Amino acid sequence: MPPVARCLLVAAIAAAAACSGGGDDAGTDAANRPPPTSSAQGGGGCLDHSSTVRRRTPAADENVFLVDARVSKLDECADQVVWEFRSDGAQLPPGYTVEYQPGPFADFTSGDEFEPGGDAYLVVRFPKVSTVEVVGAEGDQEFETTYNGRESIDPSGMNHLEEARIVQGAEGVTQWVVGLDGERPFSVDASTGPPKVVLTIG
């Protein structure tokens, strides 16, 4: 082989090796790069400040009663559940715990086990919150229901929410299950006048 041809061949082999090495380095970097965070892990989604882990605030000292629960579609991304309360003391929202849990759950009326609509369940607990109030003087007391809304709210046309349902909880705890189409980021806010807890899912 003529010297010039030999030089060109060596140069071509060296160039190919250099390109191949660069590709291997790029592949290694890609393999070591952490995967993108998905909305199901609490990142992304349509909420500015969200989580997919437990959210909790301490329970109030006063007697607190649930008076209303409602759901709404905020936009083309997020859904919302609002619980409204009445307090015997300071007009502050009750404490709460919100976390994903598997079913089944106990029906509020019958106690039978069931699974609400949806593929993932956000369980919302309100310690020291009741749906029934004792009224009247001692010896002449009666029980009055403070929450007269629906046991199961299953609206159509929502983004992710398939059912919000009150279920049996531990003694002294009012418990709801929010059934979703999958684990989604969520945020929880509380406000006064009247006391409210707002769960936003996006």
MOJOWO-V17324 format. One line per field, one symbol per residue. ss: DSSP state (2 for helix, 1 for strand, 0 for the rest). psi: psi as a letter, one per 40 degrees, with the letter a starting at -180 (. if undefined). burial: I if it has 9 or more other C-alpha atoms within 8 Angstrom, else O. A space follows every 50 residues. Layout:
ss = ???
psi = ???
burial = ???
This chain:
ss = 00222222222222222222222222222222000000222000000000 10001110000001111111111000001111111110000000011111 00001110000011000001111111101101111000000111100000 01100000001111111000001111111100000111111000011111 10
psi = hidddddddddddddddddddddddddddddehiiihideeeiaaehdhi ieahhiiiiidihhhhdihiiihdaediiihhhiihidbhgiiiiihhih iiaiihhdddeiiihiiieihhhhhgifhiehhhiiihefiihhhdheai dhhgiieiddhdhhhhihaihehhhihhhieihiiiihiiiigihihhhh h.
burial = OOOOOIOOOOOOOOOOOOOOOOOOOOOOOOOOOOOOOIIIIIIOIOIOOI IIOIIOOOIIOOIIIIIIIOIOIOOOOIIIIIIIIIIOOOIIIIIIIIII OOOOIIIIOOOOOIOOOIOIIIIIIIIIIIIIIOOOOOOOIOOOOIIOOO OOIOOOOIIIIIIIIIIIIOOIIIIIIIIIIOIIIIIIOIIIOIIIIIII II
